[in-house]
Amino acid sequence: MSKTKHYSPEVKERAVRLVREARKDDPSRWAAVESIAPKIGCAGATLHEWVKRHGLADEKPRETQCETLYTFRCPAVLCADGGSSC
């Protein structure tokens, strides 16, 4: 049976800060977590939990192309009767 590692609050804060910085260049939060976890010496899932606890999970996800198109489309186009019921 392996011993569980315990990380200091300073290490956890630094790891979360590194994920926040890496998030600017990586396509997703998970990609950022996966790139930082080996540098800290922990599993990706562990670092992901730290990130969620520190509030990065509340950041707004990037819009997909479909969401962007929907935002700019006229609602009347989406209604079958030409917009009178929208």
C-alpha positions in Angstrom: 0.0 0.0 0.0 1.4 3.4 -1.0 1.6 6.4 1.3 -0.6 9.4 0.4 1.4 12.6 -0.3 0.4 15.7 1.5 1.2 19.1 -0.2 1.6 22.3 1.6 -0.9 25.1 1.0 1.9 27.1 -0.7 2.5 24.3 -3.2 -1.2 24.1 -3.9 -1.5 27.9 -4.4 1.6 27.9 -6.7 0.2 25.0 -8.8 -3.2 26.8 -9.2 -1.4 30.0 -10.2 0.6 28.1 -12.8 -2.6 26.5 -14.2 -4.1 30.0 -14.4 -1.1 31.3 -16.3 -1.0 28.2 -18.6 -4.7 28.5 -19.3 -3.9 31.5 -21.5 -2.0 29.3 -23.9 -3.7 26.0 -23.6 -7.0 25.2 -25.4 -8.8 24.0 -22.2 -8.5 24.1 -18.5 -7.8 20.3 -18.5 -4.9 20.7 -20.9 -3.4 23.3 -18.6 -3.8 21.0 -15.6 -2.3 18.1 -17.5 0.7 20.3 -18.5 1.3 21.5 -14.9 0.6 18.3 -12.8 3.9 16.5 -13.7 5.9 19.6 -12.8 4.3 19.6 -9.3 4.5 15.8 -8.9 0.8 15.1 -8.5 -1.9 13.5 -10.6 -4.0 15.6 -13.0 -7.2 14.8 -11.1 -5.6 16.0 -7.8 -4.5 19.3 -9.3 -8.0 19.7 -11.0 -9.6 19.4 -7.6 -7.3 22.2 -6.2 -8.2 24.4 -9.2 -11.9 23.8 -8.6 -11.5 24.7 -4.9 -9.7 27.9 -5.7 -12.5 29.2 -7.9 -11.0 28.7 -11.4 -13.9 26.3 -12.2 -16.2 29.4 -12.1 -14.4 31.0 -15.1 -16.5 31.4 -18.2 -15.8 28.7 -20.7 -14.9 29.8 -24.2 -17.9 30.1 -26.6 -18.2 27.5 -29.3 -18.7 28.5 -32.9 -22.4 27.4 -32.7 -23.0 29.6 -29.6 -21.4 32.5 -31.3 -23.6 32.1 -34.4 -26.7 31.8 -32.3 -25.8 35.0 -30.4 -25.7 37.0 -33.6 -28.7 35.5 -35.4 -31.9 37.4 -35.4 -34.5 35.6 -33.2 -37.2 36.1 -35.8 -35.3 33.8 -38.2 -35.4 31.1 -35.6 -39.3 31.2 -35.2 -41.4 29.2 -37.6 -44.0 32.0 -38.0 -41.6 34.7 -38.9 -41.1 36.1 -35.4 -44.6 37.0 -34.3 -44.6 34.5 -31.4 -41.0 35.3 -30.2 
